[in-house]
């Protein structure tokens, strides 16, 4: 499986994949390839949730926010509380993921309220955010 997280742009991915996939010539072709071969957003959400549960088992609480008719729109996909600090992780597919206006507004509201909210695609990005903003580190746990 290709590590899609190592590419920053569709153009960069196209340049990489052109050598092995003969029908990918344009950025639009590369985008089509990505949409059909890259795991869904739920795959990345699950990886992040399991990572948080494994790395912070004693001093945290993590949940996957459900979307639905009775739910508040824009709430980050993964909600995580670590030693009293709230983190909201809006999970997007690498390269392709785009936040909606309501997600951007919700992230801004969480930040104004003192929480941490970021857009991520990988557990490594989550760890970087926790290390930067968290009140604790894995070493203390």
C-alpha positions as YAML, in Angstrom:
chain: A
units: angstrom
residues:
- id: 1
  name: UNK
  ca: [0.00, 0.00, 0.00]
- id: 2
  name: UNK
  ca: [1.23, 3.49, -0.82]
- id: 3
  name: UNK
  ca: [1.93, 5.80, 2.11]
- id: 4
  name: UNK
  ca: [-0.27, 8.68, 0.93]
- id: 5
  name: UNK
  ca: [0.77, 10.83, 3.87]
- id: 6
  name: UNK
  ca: [4.22, 11.46, 2.39]
- id: 7
  name: UNK
  ca: [2.81, 13.65, -0.39]
- id: 8
  name: UNK
  ca: [1.87, 17.30, 0.13]
- id: 9
  name: UNK
  ca: [0.03, 17.93, -3.13]
- id: 10
  name: UNK
  ca: [-1.81, 16.01, -5.83]
- id: 11
  name: UNK
  ca: [0.81, 17.22, -8.31]
- id: 12
  name: UNK
  ca: [3.58, 15.72, -6.18]
- id: 13
  name: UNK
  ca: [1.67, 12.43, -6.03]
- id: 14
  name: UNK
  ca: [1.08, 12.51, -9.80]
- id: 15
  name: UNK
  ca: [4.81, 12.86, -10.44]
- id: 16
  name: UNK
  ca: [5.43, 9.83, -8.23]
- id: 17
  name: UNK
  ca: [2.67, 7.59, -9.60]
- id: 18
  name: UNK
  ca: [3.18, 8.38, -13.30]
- id: 19
  name: UNK
  ca: [6.12, 5.97, -13.42]
- id: 20
  name: UNK
  ca: [3.95, 2.97, -12.50]
- id: 21
  name: UNK
  ca: [0.39, 3.85, -13.55]
- id: 22
  name: UNK
  ca: [0.38, 4.57, -17.27]
- id: 23
  name: UNK
  ca: [-3.02, 6.26, -17.46]
- id: 24
  name: UNK
  ca: [-2.15, 8.97, -14.90]
- id: 25
  name: UNK
  ca: [-0.99, 11.98, -16.92]
- id: 26
  name: UNK
  ca: [-2.71, 14.98, -15.37]
- id: 27
  name: UNK
  ca: [-3.45, 16.25, -11.88]
- id: 28
  name: UNK
  ca: [-7.10, 15.34, -12.49]
- id: 29
  name: UNK
  ca: [-6.04, 11.75, -13.33]
- id: 30
  name: UNK
  ca: [-3.97, 11.61, -10.13]
- id: 31
  name: UNK
  ca: [-6.93, 12.91, -8.13]
- id: 32
  name: UNK
  ca: [-9.17, 10.23, -9.65]
- id: 33
  name: UNK
  ca: [-6.57, 7.58, -8.75]
- id: 34
  name: UNK
  ca: [-6.32, 8.88, -5.18]
- id: 35
  name: UNK
  ca: [-10.09, 8.89, -4.68]
- id: 36
  name: UNK
  ca: [-10.38, 5.28, -5.81]
- id: 37
  name: UNK
  ca: [-7.26, 3.87, -4.08]
- id: 38
  name: UNK
  ca: [-6.81, 5.84, -0.88]
- id: 39
  name: UNK
  ca: [-8.57, 4.55, 2.23]
- id: 40
  name: UNK
  ca: [-11.68, 6.42, 3.33]
- id: 41
  name: UNK
  ca: [-11.58, 9.06, 6.05]
- id: 42
  name: UNK
  ca: [-13.01, 6.54, 8.52]
- id: 43
  name: UNK
  ca: [-9.81, 4.46, 8.15]
- id: 44
  name: UNK
  ca: [-7.70, 7.41, 9.33]
- id: 45
  name: UNK
  ca: [-10.18, 8.21, 12.12]
- id: 46
  name: UNK
  ca: [-9.98, 4.65, 13.41]
- id: 47
  name: UNK
  ca: [-6.16, 4.65, 13.33]
- id: 48
  name: UNK
  ca: [-6.03, 7.90, 15.32]
- id: 49
  name: UNK
  ca: [-8.62, 6.80, 17.87]
- id: 50
  name: UNK
  ca: [-6.86, 3.46, 18.50]
- id: 51
  name: UNK
  ca: [-3.50, 5.22, 18.73]
- id: 52
  name: UNK
  ca: [-4.79, 7.61, 21.40]
- id: 53
  name: UNK
  ca: [-6.38, 4.78, 23.39]
- id: 54
  name: UNK
  ca: [-3.13, 2.80, 23.26]
- id: 55
  name: UNK
  ca: [-0.75, 5.70, 24.05]
- id: 56
  name: UNK
  ca: [-2.78, 7.37, 26.83]
- id: 57
  name: UNK
  ca: [-4.75, 4.58, 28.53]
- id: 58
  name: UNK
  ca: [-4.89, 5.90, 32.10]
- id: 59
  name: UNK
  ca: [-5.31, 9.68, 31.99]
- id: 60
  name: UNK
  ca: [-7.49, 10.29, 28.98]
- id: 61
  name: UNK
  ca: [-10.90, 9.85, 27.42]
- id: 62
  name: UNK
  ca: [-11.38, 9.56, 23.66]
- id: 63
  name: UNK
  ca: [-14.48, 9.21, 21.52]
- id: 64
  name: UNK
  ca: [-15.51, 9.31, 17.89]
- id: 65
  name: UNK
  ca: [-18.14, 11.96, 17.33]
- id: 66
  name: UNK
  ca: [-21.16, 10.68, 15.44]
- id: 67
  name: UNK
  ca: [-22.72, 12.66, 12.64]
- id: 68
  name: UNK
  ca: [-26.44, 12.68, 12.25]
- id: 69
  name: UNK
  ca: [-29.60, 14.69, 12.11]
- id: 70
  name: UNK
  ca: [-29.64, 15.35, 15.89]
- id: 71
  name: UNK
  ca: [-25.93, 16.11, 16.24]
- id: 72
  name: UNK
  ca: [-24.24, 19.48, 16.21]
- id: 73
  name: UNK
  ca: [-22.58, 20.05, 12.84]
- id: 74
  name: UNK
  ca: [-18.88, 20.73, 12.62]
- id: 75
  name: UNK
  ca: [-17.78, 18.94, 15.80]
- id: 76
  name: UNK
  ca: [-14.33, 17.38, 15.20]
- id: 77
  name: UNK
  ca: [-14.31, 13.67, 14.33]
- id: 78
  name: UNK
  ca: [-12.17, 12.62, 17.30]
- id: 79
  name: UNK
  ca: [-12.66, 14.25, 20.68]
- id: 80
  name: UNK
  ca: [-9.95, 13.66, 23.25]
- id: 81
  name: UNK
  ca: [-9.50, 14.84, 26.83]
- id: 82
  name: UNK
  ca: [-6.04, 14.41, 28.30]
- id: 83
  name: UNK
  ca: [-5.57, 15.41, 31.94]
- id: 84
  name: UNK
  ca: [-8.34, 17.99, 31.65]
- id: 85
  name: UNK
  ca: [-7.24, 19.46, 28.29]
- id: 86
  name: UNK
  ca: [-9.69, 19.12, 25.40]
- id: 87
  name: UNK
  ca: [-8.38, 18.25, 21.92]
- id: 88
  name: UNK
  ca: [-10.63, 18.13, 18.88]
- id: 89
  name: UNK
  ca: [-9.14, 16.38, 15.84]
- id: 90
  name: UNK
  ca: [-10.88, 16.94, 12.54]
- id: 91
  name: UNK
  ca: [-9.61, 14.02, 10.47]
- id: 92
  name: UNK
  ca: [-9.15, 14.39, 6.73]
- id: 93
  name: UNK
  ca: [-7.71, 12.12, 4.08]
- id: 94
  name: UNK
  ca: [-4.13, 13.07, 3.18]
- id: 95
  name: UNK
  ca: [-3.81, 15.40, 0.17]
- id: 96
  name: UNK
  ca: [-7.54, 15.33, -0.66]
- id: 97
  name: UNK
  ca: [-9.15, 16.41, 2.60]
- id: 98
  name: UNK
  ca: [-10.81, 19.82, 2.76]
- id: 99
  name: UNK
  ca: [-12.58, 21.33, 5.75]
- id: 100
  name: UNK
  ca: [-16.04, 22.81, 5.40]
- id: 101
  name: UNK
  ca: [-16.95, 26.32, 6.54]
- id: 102
  name: UNK
  ca: [-18.85, 24.93, 9.53]
- id: 103
  name: UNK
  ca: [-15.83, 22.81, 10.54]
- id: 104
  name: UNK
  ca: [-13.55, 25.83, 10.31]
- id: 105
  name: UNK
  ca: [-15.96, 27.90, 12.39]
- id: 106
  name: UNK
  ca: [-16.25, 25.15, 15.01]
- id: 107
  name: UNK
  ca: [-12.46, 24.80, 15.23]
- id: 108
  name: UNK
  ca: [-12.22, 28.56, 15.78]
- id: 109
  name: UNK
  ca: [-14.91, 28.42, 18.51]
- id: 110
  name: UNK
  ca: [-13.14, 25.57, 20.32]
- id: 111
  name: UNK
  ca: [-9.89, 27.55, 20.26]
- id: 112
  name: UNK
  ca: [-11.61, 30.68, 21.61]
- id: 113
  name: UNK
  ca: [-12.99, 28.57, 24.46]
- id: 114
  name: UNK
  ca: [-9.49, 27.37, 25.39]
- id: 115
  name: UNK
  ca: [-9.55, 23.96, 23.72]
- id: 116
  name: UNK
  ca: [-7.16, 22.68, 21.11]
- id: 117
  name: UNK
  ca: [-8.63, 21.88, 17.69]
- id: 118
  name: UNK
  ca: [-6.67, 20.90, 14.60]
- id: 119
  name: UNK
  ca: [-7.06, 19.20, 11.24]
- id: 120
  name: UNK
  ca: [-5.01, 15.98, 11.03]
- id: 121
  name: UNK
  ca: [-4.55, 12.86, 8.94]
- id: 122
  name: UNK
  ca: [-2.14, 10.71, 10.96]
- id: 123
  name: UNK
  ca: [-1.32, 9.63, 14.50]
- id: 124
  name: UNK
  ca: [2.08, 11.34, 14.14]
- id: 125
  name: UNK
  ca: [0.35, 14.69, 13.56]
- id: 126
  name: UNK
  ca: [-1.78, 14.09, 16.64]
- id: 127
  name: UNK
  ca: [1.32, 13.34, 18.74]
- id: 128
  name: UNK
  ca: [2.98, 16.56, 17.55]
- id: 129
  name: UNK
  ca: [-0.08, 18.59, 18.57]
- id: 130
  name: UNK
  ca: [-0.32, 16.92, 21.98]
- id: 131
  name: UNK
  ca: [3.39, 17.49, 22.62]
- id: 132
  name: UNK
  ca: [3.05, 21.15, 21.62]
- id: 133
  name: UNK
  ca: [-0.17, 22.01, 23.45]
- id: 134
  name: UNK
  ca: [-0.80, 19.31, 26.01]
- id: 135
  name: UNK
  ca: [-0.46, 19.80, 29.75]
- id: 136
  name: UNK
  ca: [1.41, 16.51, 29.98]
- id: 137
  name: UNK
  ca: [3.51, 14.12, 27.99]
- id: 138
  name: UNK
  ca: [3.57, 10.37, 27.56]
- id: 139
  name: UNK
  ca: [6.60, 10.21, 29.85]
- id: 140
  name: UNK
  ca: [4.50, 11.39, 32.83]
- id: 141
  name: UNK
  ca: [1.84, 8.74, 32.29]
...
